[in-house]
Amino acid sequence: MTRHEEQPAARQRIDKWLFFARLRKSRSLAAKSVEAGDVRINDLAIRQPSHMVRPGDVIVLSLDRHDMVVKVLLPGERRGPYEEARLLYHDMTPPQPPREERTIFAQATRERGTGRPTKRERREIDRLHGGPGDDED
């Protein structure tokens, strides 16, 4: 047995790991996000796709609408199905706070599937909002 077969690689390139863990769609996109500064490892900003990660490292990945925090559990061997990729990390992302209700610009809503409002309903809506259908002269 060679040395490579005896001991699995404990370290792996970050771009490769992000691709194997299915956190990025391709390895080149993973490399671009690392170069753009969207990835932090153990609270250090990295800019090199060749940076090595090992089990125990905490990765913060900036996505479009939120940041994802994961802890590396295993190096990846291939880009497998989601169930297999999910075993490579532990998701430590804090839950998103609930969205606040928008009260400044309240919008009249209707139950889904009830169709368009009738003329009478539109007049009532306009009266509520003080719009053009307001009969109070």
C-alpha angles and dihedrals in degrees: 000000000000124000091255092057094047097057125029116230107269093192129056138177112268094231091052093046093050089052094047092046089053093237089125128033097230139012092244091054089049090052091049093051090050091049090048090057096248093129129071124183119201089345093305121118111233129193102180120090087205092065108126123234127195135187111292096035116128114222124197110199118191110218129181099276105012145008121259119212117199135169116219111238102169139004113251124248099187142348099267134163121307093262090056094043091049089064091064095070147023114229110229096169110142114239116265115255113245115267114254116242113254105237099162095071104029112188126205108245133194131201111271113261097022093110129223120336118261121243090260092051091049090053090051091050090049091050090053092052096038091242134152095294091064108130095191104107 
